[in-house]
Structure formats: structure tokens, C-alpha cells
Amino acid sequence: MNFREAVFIAMHSMRTSPLRTVLTALGIVLGVMAVIVLVGLGGGMRDGFNQKFGGLSTTININKSNASVPGGVGAKALTEADYEALIKPGAAPSIAAVTPFRNGAALMSVGSRDFKGSIVGASPAYLQVRDRTIAAGSMFTDQDNADRNRVIVLGPKVVWYLFDGDVVKALNSTVRVGRLNMRVIGVLTPGGEDQDGIGIMPLNSSRSLFAGADTLNGMGVVARDVDSVAAANEQVNRILDVQHRIQNSGERDYQTTQMVAQVQQVNGFLDLLLKFTISVAGVALFVGALGIANIMLVTVTERTSEIGIRKAIGARSAAIMKQFLIESMAVAGFGGLGGVALGIILVLVGKQVVPRFSPEFGPPELSVVGILVAFGVSLVIGLVAGCYPALRASRLHPIEALRY
């Protein structure tokens, strides 16, 4: 019996019991669909995270350490002098940008409307360090900082509460921040619920709001590229050690945090989560394999007389085995195709739905590799699940089979 005849017999057998064939293939359909959808969701989530936070991979945060310097009078605060030392030309060639942070909470008011949010005194490099962009208007300049101009850039959440989300109305309007009147010159693009209730003003202007002190809550540094992060961190330590008169690295009263490590850690967690969910989907494929094996055993039992007749007229054991293997793979293949079609449809629907209801996550992405692997696994499952039933059918003795 050639391959074409074996396929014809397998198709005929499947057509005689369509409901059983569909129910058997359903486990494969669900398993393949789950793999494609989960790969799409996991890939979209990872891409969305990298798109949103990947820019922070070159960022180094500098904060005051809680530890006291041994033999000293306590940890020294970060100051504007530290910031000036870091931005001094030629002092740190691996650093692309630096911004100071003077943080606090203040009441922002327009008429009878109030919003209590975070206020940050910073430099224009804030946008680069925090990977933010301006949606409307502009960022303040170094000249605004030098002139102590009372200008402010607002987060979208503040604009929503004070101006009903009207960006045009917000620009060039006056907002009272604490006891200061500030002119709105820009509005940030959305950056997340916890990052949108913010107002950013020039560092020197923030002195009037925060009691005139030159101390800082921290600083942010951007390395020239990911490969320069380690060198930039070393340069920060060298400069601040001089500023704080640190002789031993273990006595530093400040600490640096490289965001690239955290971004990589989150990516590693997302990859692990993706592998785990795909493994769970693999359980559905395994259940489908058991279903195929079970039905093929039943089929062999039902067609014992047919097998006996075919062997009696000269059919070889290899031909019998090939017939049932093809039938098993055909069931799994049709199930795989159904799962691929359903999985693609759900991923395409998810690309439209997910951004509407969960904009913080990236939309699902179709993975060609995931589709090919899922379909290939379905065929392998059909082959493996059909091996024992096919072998059992091929070993039936003609006379015993005819007596059945």
C-alpha cells in the first residue's frame, strides 16, 4: 500500500465518525491555541515593558545613604555642589546627562480647584534621565534655571484635575504652587498613574518653595550607552568620593543604583513567566495526546476484523502500522490547524482590545516561530500518540483478528 492509499483510508475512517474525530482533535486545538495566545501575550508584555522602561537601562540613580561615615558626624547630604561637580566639562566622559532632584509635595491650585501632587526641582535633563517627553509646550531651559524663572511643566493627571484635561487651556496659565505663582509652559506625555501627578520646575526656582536649601534628594545620571554604564558609575563614585572626602568605598555616605540591572531582572522574570505559562499550555497538548491515543486504541479494536482481512490478503504489518500512524497524525494535524487559526484570530482581536482596557501592557504580537513550533508539536504528538495503537494493530495475527 502506497502513501496515497494510506491517506485515503485514514480520511475515510475520519469521515465515518466525524463527531469522534472533532472531539478527539479538540484537545489539540485548545493546546495549540493556548500556546500561540500565551506566546503572543508574553511577547507583547515584554516588548511593551522594554518600550516603556528600556530607555532607563542607561540610568544611574544617586541617593543619600542612611549609613553614617565611621568616625564622622553622620552621612553628608547630596548638594548642588555635587551636581556641579558631575556636570563639569571633562569630569565624566561616560556620562551623557545629569539632573538633580529636589522633591516634595505641594498643593497646586487654579481658582477653586486644588490638586496635591509631587513637585520636583530639576534641570532640563530631567526628560532624558526619566525617559519622559513633552506632549505640548516645551521644557524649561538652563537659562530659565539661571534666571530663577517661575515656570513649571505639569503631568497629565494635574492637567486633568485643574483644567479638565484641556492642554491648550493649561499652557501659559498661572498655577499657584504652595505660595508661588508659576506659569505653565509644558505638559508631559502620560507615564503611568504614579508618574503623572507631578509638577517639574527649574532647580533654582524650587529653592523658594523648599526653604532655600541647596540640599538635594538625589540625582539621576544617564550613561552614553548601555556599555558605558559601568564606566559612568565608576566616574560618579570617583567624583563624589572627592566631594564627600571618602577614603574607603565602604564608608560612602551615598549609594548608586544602576537601572540596567533592574530592567534585566524584570525581563528575566517576564521570560520565566512566559516559559511557565507555555508549560501550562503544554499540559493541554498532553491531554490532547492522551485523547488521540485512547481513540486510536478504540479504533484498532473496532477495526480488528478489517485488519485481519487485510493481512489475510497479503497486507504487510508495516502497511497496517503506516495506515494508523497517518490517521493519528491527520487527526492531530487538523487539530493543529484549527488551533493555529483560532490562536491567530484571538491574538489579532487582543491587539485591538488590550490597548483599550490595559494600555500599560503592550499589545499581543503574533510569533511566526511560536505558530510553527505549536503546529509542529501537534504533528509530533499525533505521531507519538499513534505509535502504540499502530504497533498493536500491526502485530495482530490474521486468524485471531478474523475471529474477533
N, C-alpha and C positions, 0 to 999 in steps of 0.2 A: 504494500500500500504506500503510495507516494504522499508527499506532504499535502498536496491539494485535496486528496480524498480524505485525509485525516481531518483537515479543517472543515470540509463539507459535513462529515459525520458529526463533528463537535457542534457545528452550528445547528444541525438538525436536532440534536439532543437538547440544545438550549431552547429551541423554538417549541419543542413539545411540552416543556414545563416553564413557561415564561415567568410565572409568579415566583417560583422557586429560584429561578436564575436571578431575578431582580432583588429578592430578599437576600440572597447569598452575596450579591455584589454590593449591597447597601453598606456593609461594614467597611469595604474598601473605599467606597465613595466618601463616607464620613471621615475616614482616616486621612485620605489624600487631601480632602478639602481642608481639614484641620491643620495639616502641615503647611499648606500654601497660605492660609489666612494668618496663622501664627508667625510664619516667617515674614510675611508682609507687615504685620503689626510690629513685630520686634525690630525689623529693619527700619521702618518708618519712625519708631520711637527713638532709635539710636541716631538716625540722621537728624531728627528734629532737635535732639539734645545737643548734638555737635554743632548744628547750625546756630542754636541759641547761645550755647556756652563755649563752643570750640574756640572762639576768639579770646577767651580767658586763659587759654593754655600758656600764653606768654606772660601772664600777670604774676607779680610777686606782691603779696601784702605785707606791710611792716606795721607792727603794733608794739606797744609798750609791754614789757614782760612784768608779770606780777612778782617775780623774784627780786630780792634785794642784792646789790653787789656786796660780797663779803668784805667786811671792814669799812663799808661806806655808810652813807646816811639814808640809803634806800634807792630804789630804781629811779633813774632820771627820766623825766618825760621827754617825749619827742617834741621838737620845737621847729619853728620856721627856719632856724639856722641850719638844722639838719636837712631840711628840704633844699635850702640854697646850696648846701654843700653837694648834694646829689646832682643838681642841675648845672653845676659849674662846668663850663666847657672843657672837654677833655678828661674830666674826672672819671667818668664811667662810660667808655666807648661801646659797651654791650647793651646799654640802656637806651631805649628809643623815646620814652616819655615817663614823666613822674608827675604825680599830683598829690598834694596834701589833703587831708580830710580833717575838717573841724565840724564835728557832728553835734546835733542837739535837736530837741523838739520845740516847736513854736506854733502859736496859733496864727493861721493865715486868714485874713478877713477881707471881704469885699461887701460893703454895705452892711446888710443884716446877716449875711452868710458867713459862717466860720468853718474852718477845717483845721484840725490839729494834725500836723504831719511832721516828717523829718526834714530838717534843714541841714544842708551841707555847704560849708565854705571850702572851695576848691579852686583849682586852676583850670584853664581851658582844656587841659589834657585829660580831664575827668571822663570825657566821652570815650577816648581811646582806652583808658585804663579799665573802665567799666563796660566797655563794648556796647555803648548806647549811641543812638543817633537822634538828630533833631527832626521832628515831624513838621514843624512850622516855625518861622522866625529864624533865629540864629543863636549861637553860643556866645557868651561874653568873651572878651579878648584880654590879652595881657595888659593892654592899655587901660581897660576898664578896671582891672585889678590895681594897677599903679595909681589910678585917679580915685580909687575907692568909690566908683560909681555904684549907685544903689539900683542895680539891675538884678533880675532873677529869671531863671529858667524853671518852668513848672512841669511836674509829671502829669500824665493824662488824668489820673484819678483826682488830683487837685482841681484841674480844669473842669472836670465833670461836676464836682460839688459846688464850686464857686461861680462857674459860668455856664452851667447846664451842658457842658461838653462843647461849647461853641469856641473853637480855637481862634477864629477871626476876632471875636469879641474879647478874648483874653489878651491877645497881643496888644502891646502898648498901653494896656490898662494899668492902674495902680492897685497893688495889693499891699495891705498892711501886714507886715510880718513882725510879730511881737510889738515893739514900739517904733519900728522903722517902716517908712513908706518905700516900696520897691516897685520899679517899672518892669513889667513882664516883657521880655524880649524874645522868648522862645518856649516851645513846648516839646517835650520828649516823646519819642515813639513808645508804645507800650512795651514794658519789660517784665511784666509779671505783677501779680497783686501786691506783693510786698515791696516792690521797687517803684511803684507808680505814684504813691502818696508822698512825693518828695519835692523840695524846692532847692535849687542849686544857685549859689551866689558867689561872687569873687571872694577869695580868701580874705583880703584886706577889709572888704565890706562887712564880712561876718564878725570881725572884731567888735564892731559897735553892738552887735547882737549878743555876743558871748563875753561880755565884761572886759573886752580889750586885751585879753591874754594872748601871748604868742605860742601857747602850747597847742599841740595837735593830738587828735585822737588816733591818728595813724597816717600812713602814706601808701600809695599804690604805685607800683613800678611796672612798666612794660618792657620786656626784652625785645631785641630786634627781630628775633625769630625763636622758634622752639629750641633749636640747637644752642642758642645763646643764653638760655635761662640759667644754666649752672654758672656761667661766667658772670652774668648780671648779678646773681645772688652773691657771688664772691666779692664783687666790686661794692655792692651795698654794704656788706659786712665790713669790708676794709675801711670805707669812708666813715661809717657810723662808729666803728671802734675808735677811730681818731677823735670824732666829735664827742664821744662819751667817755673817752680816756679808758678804754677797755684794754687790759693787757692779756687777758686769758679769755678764750672763747666761751668757757664755762661760766664766766662772770657777766655775760652780756645782759643788759637790762632792757633789751628789745628782742623781738623774735620775728623771723621772716617765714612766710608760708608760700610755697610755690604751688600755684593753682593747677599746673600741668599734672601734678601727681593726683590731685583730687578728680580732675577731668578723666584721667586714665582709669582711676579706681571706679568711677561711675560707669564708664564704658565697659570695664571688665565685669561689673555687676550686671549690666544690661545684656552682655553676651552670655553670661551664665544663666540669666533668667530665660533668655531665648532658647538656649540648649535644653533647659529643664522643660519648658512648655512644649518644645518639639518632641521630647521624650514622652511626655504625656500623650501627645497626639499619636506617637508610635504605638501606644497601647491599643488605640482604636484599630490601627492596622493589624496588630497581632490578633485582636479579636476577630477581625475580618478573615485572617488566615485560618483560624480555627474553624470559622464557619464554612469556608471553602473545603477544608479537609474533611469536615463532617459530611457535607453534602456529597462530596465525591465518593466517600465510602458508601453512602446510601445508594448512590448511582451505580457503583460497581455491584452492589448486592442486587439491585433491581434488574440489572442487565447481565446477570450471570449466565442465563440461557443463551443470550445473544453472543456473549464471549465464547461459550462452548461451541456454538455452531461455527463461528468464525475460525476458531482454532481447528475444528474438525475438518474444515475445507481447506486448511493449509496456511492460515494466518500465523505469522510468527509472533513470539512473545514481544519482540521489540516493537512490532507494529501496534499491538494492543496497548503497550505502555505509552507509545507515542500518541496514540489517539486520546487517551485520558489526560496526558500531560497538556496537550494542546487545548483540550476542553477546559481544564483548570486554569490555564493561562489566559484563555479567552474570557472567562468569567471575570478574572482579576483585571484584565486589560480594559474591558468595558467599564468595570467599576472605577478603574483609574482615570479613564477618560471623563466619566461623569463627575468624579471628584475634582479633576482639573478644571472643567467647565464651571462647576459650582463655586470652586475656590476663586477663580478669576473674577466671576461676577461679584462675589462678596467683597473682594479687595477693591474693585472699581467703585462699588457702592460706598465702601468705607472711606475712599479718598474724597468723596463728596460730603459724607456725613460727619466724620471725625473732626475736621476743622471747625465745623459749626458748633458742636457741642463740647469739644475739648481742644480748643486752639493751642493749648500749651504743649500738646503732643503732636509730633509730626504725622502727616497722613500716611496710611499704609502704602507700601511700594511693592509692585509685582517683581518677584525674583525669578528670572528665567532658570537660574540654576536650581532654585527650590522646586519649580514646576517639573523640571526634567528629573530631578532626584526622586521626587514623590511618585511620579509615574513609573520610573524605573524600578523603584522599590515594590510598587504594586505588582509588576510583572514577576519580579523575583519571588514575591510572596505566593503568587499563583503557581510558580514552578515548584517551590519548596512544599507548599501545601498539597500539591497533587502527586508528589513523588510516591508516598506510601500507598495511597489508593491505586495509583497506576501500576506500581510494582506488584501489589496484591492481585490486581486483575490479570497481569501478565503471567503470574505463576499458577493460575487456576488450571487444573487438569481438565482436558476436554470432556472426558467421560463423567467426572464429578460435576462439571458445570452443566452438562446436558441433563443430569438427574435432578437439578435444582427446580 
